[in-house]
Amino acid sequence: MANNLTDLTQAEKRILTLISHNKTSRQIGDELNLSIRTVQNHRSNICSKLDISGMNSLLEFALKNRDSLS
């Protein structure tokens, strides 16, 4: 897994931070006033940029790297 958070946009970092707080796509969308589809697109882009496969892996990555996201 690549750990290159610098490749992420500010929006992607904000979403990854919320994922690290165990928020669902719906909760993230409500909090950031985004559609659930937009959040899912961001999640997909994050996975691609970080070479992560699967949403559970994304959550694990977010939890492990929570301090780096602040």
mmCIF file as gemmi writes it, N, C-alpha and C atoms, coordinates in Angstrom:
data_model
loop_
_atom_site.group_PDB
_atom_site.id
_atom_site.type_symbol
_atom_site.label_atom_id
_atom_site.label_alt_id
_atom_site.label_comp_id
_atom_site.label_asym_id
_atom_site.label_entity_id
_atom_site.label_seq_id
_atom_site.pdbx_PDB_ins_code
_atom_site.Cartn_x
_atom_site.Cartn_y
_atom_site.Cartn_z
_atom_site.occupancy
_atom_site.B_iso_or_equiv
_atom_site.pdbx_formal_charge
_atom_site.auth_seq_id
_atom_site.auth_asym_id
_atom_site.pdbx_PDB_model_num
ATOM 1 N N . MET Axp A 1 ? 0.823 -1.181 0 1 0 ? 1 A 1
ATOM 2 C CA . MET Axp A 1 ? 0 0 0 1 0 ? 1 A 1
ATOM 3 C C . MET Axp A 1 ? 0.869 1.247 0 1 0 ? 1 A 1
ATOM 4 N N . ALA Axp A 2 ? 0.644 2.109 -0.9 1 0 ? 2 A 1
ATOM 5 C CA . ALA Axp A 2 ? 1.373 3.364 -0.912 1 0 ? 2 A 1
ATOM 6 C C . ALA Axp A 2 ? 0.811 4.265 0.178 1 0 ? 2 A 1
ATOM 7 N N . ASN Axp A 3 ? 1.68 4.996 0.824 1 0 ? 3 A 1
ATOM 8 C CA . ASN Axp A 3 ? 1.226 5.896 1.883 1 0 ? 3 A 1
ATOM 9 C C . ASN Axp A 3 ? 1.601 7.311 1.5 1 0 ? 3 A 1
ATOM 10 N N . ASN Axp A 4 ? 1.118 7.773 0.36 1 0 ? 4 A 1
ATOM 11 C CA . ASN Axp A 4 ? 1.476 9.089 -0.116 1 0 ? 4 A 1
ATOM 12 C C . ASN Axp A 4 ? 0.278 10.022 -0.004 1 0 ? 4 A 1
ATOM 13 N N . LEU Axp A 5 ? 0.065 10.54 1.188 1 0 ? 5 A 1
ATOM 14 C CA . LEU Axp A 5 ? -1.076 11.413 1.431 1 0 ? 5 A 1
ATOM 15 C C . LEU Axp A 5 ? -0.955 12.728 0.678 1 0 ? 5 A 1
ATOM 16 N N . THR Axp A 6 ? 0.25 13.082 0.243 1 0 ? 6 A 1
ATOM 17 C CA . THR Axp A 6 ? 0.434 14.341 -0.472 1 0 ? 6 A 1
ATOM 18 C C . THR Axp A 6 ? -0.24 14.321 -1.842 1 0 ? 6 A 1
ATOM 19 N N . ASP Axp A 7 ? -0.558 13.144 -2.359 1 0 ? 7 A 1
ATOM 20 C CA . ASP Axp A 7 ? -1.252 13.044 -3.645 1 0 ? 7 A 1
ATOM 21 C C . ASP Axp A 7 ? -2.739 13.37 -3.537 1 0 ? 7 A 1
ATOM 22 N N . LEU Axp A 8 ? -3.25 13.421 -2.317 1 0 ? 8 A 1
ATOM 23 C CA . LEU Axp A 8 ? -4.678 13.648 -2.123 1 0 ? 8 A 1
ATOM 24 C C . LEU Axp A 8 ? -5.006 15.14 -2.16 1 0 ? 8 A 1
ATOM 25 N N . THR Axp A 9 ? -6.185 15.457 -2.695 1 0 ? 9 A 1
ATOM 26 C CA . THR Axp A 9 ? -6.678 16.835 -2.658 1 0 ? 9 A 1
ATOM 27 C C . THR Axp A 9 ? -7.148 17.157 -1.251 1 0 ? 9 A 1
ATOM 28 N N . GLN Axp A 10 ? -7.381 18.44 -0.987 1 0 ? 10 A 1
ATOM 29 C CA . GLN Axp A 10 ? -7.882 18.843 0.331 1 0 ? 10 A 1
ATOM 30 C C . GLN Axp A 10 ? -9.228 18.17 0.623 1 0 ? 10 A 1
ATOM 31 N N . ALA Axp A 11 ? -10.087 18.091 -0.383 1 0 ? 11 A 1
ATOM 32 C CA . ALA Axp A 11 ? -11.397 17.456 -0.196 1 0 ? 11 A 1
ATOM 33 C C . ALA Axp A 11 ? -11.233 15.981 0.146 1 0 ? 11 A 1
ATOM 34 N N . GLU Axp A 12 ? -10.312 15.304 -0.53 1 0 ? 12 A 1
ATOM 35 C CA . GLU Axp A 12 ? -10.077 13.885 -0.258 1 0 ? 12 A 1
ATOM 36 C C . GLU Axp A 12 ? -9.511 13.683 1.14 1 0 ? 12 A 1
ATOM 37 N N . LYS Axp A 13 ? -8.62 14.57 1.565 1 0 ? 13 A 1
ATOM 38 C CA . LYS Axp A 13 ? -8.068 14.479 2.924 1 0 ? 13 A 1
ATOM 39 C C . LYS Axp A 13 ? -9.163 14.694 3.965 1 0 ? 13 A 1
ATOM 40 N N . ARG Axp A 14 ? -10.046 15.646 3.705 1 0 ? 14 A 1
ATOM 41 C CA . ARG Axp A 14 ? -11.15 15.921 4.633 1 0 ? 14 A 1
ATOM 42 C C . ARG Axp A 14 ? -12.058 14.688 4.739 1 0 ? 14 A 1
ATOM 43 N N . ILE Axp A 15 ? -12.338 14.062 3.615 1 0 ? 15 A 1
ATOM 44 C CA . ILE Axp A 15 ? -13.178 12.869 3.619 1 0 ? 15 A 1
ATOM 45 C C . ILE Axp A 15 ? -12.463 11.715 4.304 1 0 ? 15 A 1
ATOM 46 N N . LEU Axp A 16 ? -11.173 11.544 4.043 1 0 ? 16 A 1
ATOM 47 C CA . LEU Axp A 16 ? -10.406 10.486 4.7 1 0 ? 16 A 1
ATOM 48 C C . LEU Axp A 16 ? -10.368 10.701 6.212 1 0 ? 16 A 1
ATOM 49 N N . THR Axp A 17 ? -10.275 11.938 6.644 1 0 ? 17 A 1
ATOM 50 C CA . THR Axp A 17 ? -10.318 12.242 8.079 1 0 ? 17 A 1
ATOM 51 C C . THR Axp A 17 ? -11.661 11.813 8.673 1 0 ? 17 A 1
ATOM 52 N N . LEU Axp A 18 ? -12.748 12.106 7.973 1 0 ? 18 A 1
ATOM 53 C CA . LEU Axp A 18 ? -14.068 11.711 8.473 1 0 ? 18 A 1
ATOM 54 C C . LEU Axp A 18 ? -14.228 10.201 8.456 1 0 ? 18 A 1
ATOM 55 N N . ILE Axp A 19 ? -13.645 9.536 7.467 1 0 ? 19 A 1
ATOM 56 C CA . ILE Axp A 19 ? -13.654 8.068 7.433 1 0 ? 19 A 1
ATOM 57 C C . ILE Axp A 19 ? -12.926 7.531 8.66 1 0 ? 19 A 1
ATOM 58 N N . SER Axp A 20 ? -11.823 8.201 9.031 1 0 ? 20 A 1
ATOM 59 C CA . SER Axp A 20 ? -11.057 7.752 10.199 1 0 ? 20 A 1
ATOM 60 C C . SER Axp A 20 ? -11.848 7.891 11.495 1 0 ? 20 A 1
ATOM 61 N N . HIS Axp A 21 ? -12.906 8.692 11.463 1 0 ? 21 A 1
ATOM 62 C CA . HIS Axp A 21 ? -13.805 8.813 12.613 1 0 ? 21 A 1
ATOM 63 C C . HIS Axp A 21 ? -15.018 7.898 12.453 1 0 ? 21 A 1
ATOM 64 N N . ASN Axp A 22 ? -14.861 6.915 11.562 1 0 ? 22 A 1
ATOM 65 C CA . ASN Axp A 22 ? -15.849 5.853 11.355 1 0 ? 22 A 1
ATOM 66 C C . ASN Axp A 22 ? -17.196 6.381 10.851 1 0 ? 22 A 1
ATOM 67 N N . LYS Axp A 23 ? -17.157 7.422 10.039 1 0 ? 23 A 1
ATOM 68 C CA . LYS Axp A 23 ? -18.387 7.975 9.465 1 0 ? 23 A 1
ATOM 69 C C . LYS Axp A 23 ? -18.705 7.273 8.147 1 0 ? 23 A 1
ATOM 70 N N . THR Axp A 24 ? -19.983 7.096 7.892 1 0 ? 24 A 1
ATOM 71 C CA . THR Axp A 24 ? -20.438 6.493 6.644 1 0 ? 24 A 1
ATOM 72 C C . THR Axp A 24 ? -20.442 7.547 5.534 1 0 ? 24 A 1
ATOM 73 N N . SER Axp A 25 ? -20.57 7.091 4.304 1 0 ? 25 A 1
ATOM 74 C CA . SER Axp A 25 ? -20.649 8.03 3.18 1 0 ? 25 A 1
ATOM 75 C C . SER Axp A 25 ? -21.834 8.965 3.348 1 0 ? 25 A 1
ATOM 76 N N . ARG Axp A 26 ? -22.942 8.446 3.823 1 0 ? 26 A 1
ATOM 77 C CA . ARG Axp A 26 ? -24.129 9.287 4.033 1 0 ? 26 A 1
ATOM 78 C C . ARG Axp A 26 ? -23.862 10.352 5.098 1 0 ? 26 A 1
ATOM 79 N N . GLN Axp A 27 ? -23.228 9.964 6.2 1 0 ? 27 A 1
ATOM 80 C CA . GLN Axp A 27 ? -22.916 10.919 7.268 1 0 ? 27 A 1
ATOM 81 C C . GLN Axp A 27 ? -21.926 11.981 6.777 1 0 ? 27 A 1
ATOM 82 N N . ILE Axp A 28 ? -20.938 11.546 6.006 1 0 ? 28 A 1
ATOM 83 C CA . ILE Axp A 28 ? -19.955 12.486 5.456 1 0 ? 28 A 1
ATOM 84 C C . ILE Axp A 28 ? -20.644 13.458 4.505 1 0 ? 28 A 1
ATOM 85 N N . GLY Axp A 29 ? -21.504 12.941 3.647 1 0 ? 29 A 1
ATOM 86 C CA . GLY Axp A 29 ? -22.246 13.792 2.72 1 0 ? 29 A 1
ATOM 87 C C . GLY Axp A 29 ? -23.097 14.814 3.445 1 0 ? 29 A 1
ATOM 88 N N . ASP Axp A 30 ? -23.784 14.38 4.487 1 0 ? 30 A 1
ATOM 89 C CA . ASP Axp A 30 ? -24.613 15.3 5.271 1 0 ? 30 A 1
ATOM 90 C C . ASP Axp A 30 ? -23.757 16.376 5.929 1 0 ? 30 A 1
ATOM 91 N N . GLU Axp A 31 ? -22.621 15.969 6.488 1 0 ? 31 A 1
ATOM 92 C CA . GLU Axp A 31 ? -21.755 16.906 7.197 1 0 ? 31 A 1
ATOM 93 C C . GLU Axp A 31 ? -21.117 17.93 6.258 1 0 ? 31 A 1
ATOM 94 N N . LEU Axp A 32 ? -20.741 17.49 5.058 1 0 ? 32 A 1
ATOM 95 C CA . LEU Axp A 32 ? -20.055 18.376 4.109 1 0 ? 32 A 1
ATOM 96 C C . LEU Axp A 32 ? -20.988 18.942 3.041 1 0 ? 32 A 1
ATOM 97 N N . ASN Axp A 33 ? -22.269 18.632 3.156 1 0 ? 33 A 1
ATOM 98 C CA . ASN Axp A 33 ? -23.27 19.091 2.196 1 0 ? 33 A 1
ATOM 99 C C . ASN Axp A 33 ? -22.936 18.619 0.772 1 0 ? 33 A 1
ATOM 100 N N . LEU Axp A 34 ? -22.604 17.324 0.673 1 0 ? 34 A 1
ATOM 101 C CA . LEU Axp A 34 ? -22.295 16.685 -0.605 1 0 ? 34 A 1
ATOM 102 C C . LEU Axp A 34 ? -23.265 15.535 -0.833 1 0 ? 34 A 1
ATOM 103 N N . SER Axp A 35 ? -23.465 15.188 -2.098 1 0 ? 35 A 1
ATOM 104 C CA . SER Axp A 35 ? -24.293 14.014 -2.382 1 0 ? 35 A 1
ATOM 105 C C . SER Axp A 35 ? -23.514 12.76 -2 1 0 ? 35 A 1
ATOM 106 N N . ILE Axp A 36 ? -24.234 11.706 -1.71 1 0 ? 36 A 1
ATOM 107 C CA . ILE Axp A 36 ? -23.578 10.442 -1.363 1 0 ? 36 A 1
ATOM 108 C C . ILE Axp A 36 ? -22.727 9.96 -2.528 1 0 ? 36 A 1
ATOM 109 N N . ARG Axp A 37 ? -23.161 10.214 -3.748 1 0 ? 37 A 1
ATOM 110 C CA . ARG Axp A 37 ? -22.407 9.812 -4.941 1 0 ? 37 A 1
ATOM 111 C C . ARG Axp A 37 ? -21.061 10.546 -5.014 1 0 ? 37 A 1
ATOM 112 N N . THR Axp A 38 ? -21.063 11.828 -4.676 1 0 ? 38 A 1
ATOM 113 C CA . THR Axp A 38 ? -19.81 12.598 -4.668 1 0 ? 38 A 1
ATOM 114 C C . THR Axp A 38 ? -18.847 12.029 -3.631 1 0 ? 38 A 1
ATOM 115 N N . VAL Axp A 39 ? -19.358 11.697 -2.458 1 0 ? 39 A 1
ATOM 116 C CA . VAL Axp A 39 ? -18.517 11.11 -1.414 1 0 ? 39 A 1
ATOM 117 C C . VAL Axp A 39 ? -17.958 9.769 -1.895 1 0 ? 39 A 1
ATOM 118 N N . GLN Axp A 40 ? -18.791 8.965 -2.512 1 0 ? 40 A 1
ATOM 119 C CA . GLN Axp A 40 ? -18.331 7.67 -3.018 1 0 ? 40 A 1
ATOM 120 C C . GLN Axp A 40 ? -17.268 7.841 -4.102 1 0 ? 40 A 1
ATOM 121 N N . ASN Axp A 41 ? -17.412 8.855 -4.937 1 0 ? 41 A 1
ATOM 122 C CA . ASN Axp A 41 ? -16.393 9.14 -5.948 1 0 ? 41 A 1
ATOM 123 C C . ASN Axp A 41 ? -15.071 9.52 -5.294 1 0 ? 41 A 1
ATOM 124 N N . HIS Axp A 42 ? -15.142 10.357 -4.259 1 0 ? 42 A 1
ATOM 125 C CA . HIS Axp A 42 ? -13.932 10.728 -3.524 1 0 ? 42 A 1
ATOM 126 C C . HIS Axp A 42 ? -13.289 9.493 -2.892 1 0 ? 42 A 1
ATOM 127 N N . ARG Axp A 43 ? -14.101 8.64 -2.295 1 0 ? 43 A 1
ATOM 128 C CA . ARG Axp A 43 ? -13.576 7.419 -1.674 1 0 ? 43 A 1
ATOM 129 C C . ARG Axp A 43 ? -12.864 6.555 -2.713 1 0 ? 43 A 1
ATOM 130 N N . SER Axp A 44 ? -13.458 6.439 -3.881 1 0 ? 44 A 1
ATOM 131 C CA . SER Axp A 44 ? -12.864 5.656 -4.958 1 0 ? 44 A 1
ATOM 132 C C . SER Axp A 44 ? -11.539 6.27 -5.42 1 0 ? 44 A 1
ATOM 133 N N . ASN Axp A 45 ? -11.512 7.592 -5.556 1 0 ? 45 A 1
ATOM 134 C CA . ASN Axp A 45 ? -10.285 8.276 -5.965 1 0 ? 45 A 1
ATOM 135 C C . ASN Axp A 45 ? -9.187 8.106 -4.912 1 0 ? 45 A 1
ATOM 136 N N . ILE Axp A 46 ? -9.552 8.178 -3.643 1 0 ? 46 A 1
ATOM 137 C CA . ILE Axp A 46 ? -8.587 7.983 -2.561 1 0 ? 46 A 1
ATOM 138 C C . ILE Axp A 46 ? -7.988 6.583 -2.668 1 0 ? 46 A 1
ATOM 139 N N . CYS Axp A 47 ? -8.839 5.592 -2.855 1 0 ? 47 A 1
ATOM 140 C CA . CYS Axp A 47 ? -8.365 4.211 -2.979 1 0 ? 47 A 1
ATOM 141 C C . CYS Axp A 47 ? -7.402 4.07 -4.148 1 0 ? 47 A 1
ATOM 142 N N . SER Axp A 48 ? -7.727 4.684 -5.273 1 0 ? 48 A 1
ATOM 143 C CA . SER Axp A 48 ? -6.85 4.604 -6.443 1 0 ? 48 A 1
ATOM 144 C C . SER Axp A 48 ? -5.499 5.257 -6.169 1 0 ? 48 A 1
ATOM 145 N N . LYS Axp A 49 ? -5.527 6.445 -5.594 1 0 ? 49 A 1
ATOM 146 C CA . LYS Axp A 49 ? -4.287 7.18 -5.346 1 0 ? 49 A 1
ATOM 147 C C . LYS Axp A 49 ? -3.395 6.495 -4.317 1 0 ? 49 A 1
ATOM 148 N N . LEU Axp A 50 ? -4.011 5.825 -3.35 1 0 ? 50 A 1
ATOM 149 C CA . LEU Axp A 50 ? -3.24 5.179 -2.285 1 0 ? 50 A 1
ATOM 150 C C . LEU Axp A 50 ? -3.036 3.688 -2.539 1 0 ? 50 A 1
ATOM 151 N N . ASP Axp A 51 ? -3.507 3.214 -3.687 1 0 ? 51 A 1
ATOM 152 C CA . ASP Axp A 51 ? -3.381 1.804 -4.06 1 0 ? 51 A 1
ATOM 153 C C . ASP Axp A 51 ? -4.008 0.896 -3.007 1 0 ? 51 A 1
ATOM 154 N N . ILE Axp A 52 ? -5.245 1.245 -2.642 1 0 ? 52 A 1
ATOM 155 C CA . ILE Axp A 52 ? -6.011 0.483 -1.647 1 0 ? 52 A 1
ATOM 156 C C . ILE Axp A 52 ? -7.166 -0.19 -2.365 1 0 ? 52 A 1
ATOM 157 N N . SER Axp A 53 ? -7.416 -1.433 -2.008 1 0 ? 53 A 1
ATOM 158 C CA . SER Axp A 53 ? -8.507 -2.173 -2.62 1 0 ? 53 A 1
ATOM 159 C C . SER Axp A 53 ? -9.551 -2.504 -1.565 1 0 ? 53 A 1
ATOM 160 N N . GLY Axp A 54 ? -10.747 -1.956 -1.72 1 0 ? 54 A 1
ATOM 161 C CA . GLY Axp A 54 ? -11.854 -2.278 -0.82 1 0 ? 54 A 1
ATOM 162 C C . GLY Axp A 54 ? -12.081 -1.23 0.251 1 0 ? 54 A 1
ATOM 163 N N . MET Axp A 55 ? -13.346 -1.065 0.603 1 0 ? 55 A 1
ATOM 164 C CA . MET Axp A 55 ? -13.714 -0.043 1.58 1 0 ? 55 A 1
ATOM 165 C C . MET Axp A 55 ? -13.238 -0.384 2.99 1 0 ? 55 A 1
ATOM 166 N N . ASN Axp A 56 ? -13.216 -1.672 3.332 1 0 ? 56 A 1
ATOM 167 C CA . ASN Axp A 56 ? -12.697 -2.032 4.656 1 0 ? 56 A 1
ATOM 168 C C . ASN Axp A 56 ? -11.224 -1.677 4.76 1 0 ? 56 A 1
ATOM 169 N N . SER Axp A 57 ? -10.488 -1.888 3.691 1 0 ? 57 A 1
ATOM 170 C CA . SER Axp A 57 ? -9.07 -1.527 3.678 1 0 ? 57 A 1
ATOM 171 C C . SER Axp A 57 ? -8.891 -0.017 3.798 1 0 ? 57 A 1
ATOM 172 N N . LEU Axp A 58 ? -9.808 0.733 3.189 1 0 ? 58 A 1
ATOM 173 C CA . LEU Axp A 58 ? -9.755 2.192 3.288 1 0 ? 58 A 1
ATOM 174 C C . LEU Axp A 58 ? -9.979 2.623 4.737 1 0 ? 58 A 1
ATOM 175 N N . LEU Axp A 59 ? -10.935 2.03 5.402 1 0 ? 59 A 1
ATOM 176 C CA . LEU Axp A 59 ? -11.191 2.341 6.807 1 0 ? 59 A 1
ATOM 177 C C . LEU Axp A 59 ? -9.974 1.991 7.659 1 0 ? 59 A 1
ATOM 178 N N . GLU Axp A 60 ? -9.395 0.831 7.441 1 0 ? 60 A 1
ATOM 179 C CA . GLU Axp A 60 ? -8.197 0.429 8.188 1 0 ? 60 A 1
ATOM 180 C C . GLU Axp A 60 ? -7.069 1.431 7.976 1 0 ? 60 A 1
ATOM 181 N N . PHE Axp A 61 ? -6.849 1.833 6.719 1 0 ? 61 A 1
ATOM 182 C CA . PHE Axp A 61 ? -5.806 2.808 6.411 1 0 ? 61 A 1
ATOM 183 C C . PHE Axp A 61 ? -6.087 4.124 7.138 1 0 ? 61 A 1
ATOM 184 N N . ALA Axp A 62 ? -7.336 4.589 7.072 1 0 ? 62 A 1
ATOM 185 C CA . ALA Axp A 62 ? -7.701 5.861 7.702 1 0 ? 62 A 1
ATOM 186 C C . ALA Axp A 62 ? -7.465 5.797 9.205 1 0 ? 62 A 1
ATOM 187 N N . LEU Axp A 63 ? -7.835 4.7 9.83 1 0 ? 63 A 1
ATOM 188 C CA . LEU Axp A 63 ? -7.642 4.559 11.269 1 0 ? 63 A 1
ATOM 189 C C . LEU Axp A 63 ? -6.154 4.559 11.647 1 0 ? 63 A 1
ATOM 190 N N . LYS Axp A 64 ? -5.353 3.831 10.867 1 0 ? 64 A 1
ATOM 191 C CA . LYS Axp A 64 ? -3.906 3.735 11.15 1 0 ? 64 A 1
ATOM 192 C C . LYS Axp A 64 ? -3.199 5.073 10.951 1 0 ? 64 A 1
ATOM 193 N N . ASN Axp A 65 ? -3.723 5.884 10.032 1 0 ? 65 A 1
ATOM 194 C CA . ASN Axp A 65 ? -3.051 7.135 9.67 1 0 ? 65 A 1
ATOM 195 C C . ASN Axp A 65 ? -3.789 8.372 10.145 1 0 ? 65 A 1
ATOM 196 N N . ARG Axp A 66 ? -4.678 8.22 11.104 1 0 ? 66 A 1
ATOM 197 C CA . ARG Axp A 66 ? -5.495 9.35 11.575 1 0 ? 66 A 1
ATOM 198 C C . ARG Axp A 66 ? -4.648 10.535 11.994 1 0 ? 66 A 1
ATOM 199 N N . ASP Axp A 67 ? -3.547 10.297 12.714 1 0 ? 67 A 1
ATOM 200 C CA . ASP Axp A 67 ? -2.707 11.393 13.182 1 0 ? 67 A 1
ATOM 201 C C . ASP Axp A 67 ? -2.047 12.163 12.041 1 0 ? 67 A 1
ATOM 202 N N . SER Axp A 68 ? -1.767 11.48 10.947 1 0 ? 68 A 1
ATOM 203 C CA . SER Axp A 68 ? -1.127 12.131 9.795 1 0 ? 68 A 1
ATOM 204 C C . SER Axp A 68 ? -2.104 12.997 9.011 1 0 ? 68 A 1
ATOM 205 N N . LEU Axp A 69 ? -3.382 12.818 9.238 1 0 ? 69 A 1
ATOM 206 C CA . LEU Axp A 69 ? -4.402 13.529 8.477 1 0 ? 69 A 1
ATOM 207 C C . LEU Axp A 69 ? -4.718 14.899 9.06 1 0 ? 69 A 1
ATOM 208 N N . SER Axp A 70 ? -4.401 15.108 10.314 1 0 ? 70 A 1
ATOM 209 C CA . SER Axp A 70 ? -4.751 16.362 10.997 1 0 ? 70 A 1
ATOM 210 C C . SER Axp A 70 ? -3.964 17.539 10.492 1 0 ? 70 A 1
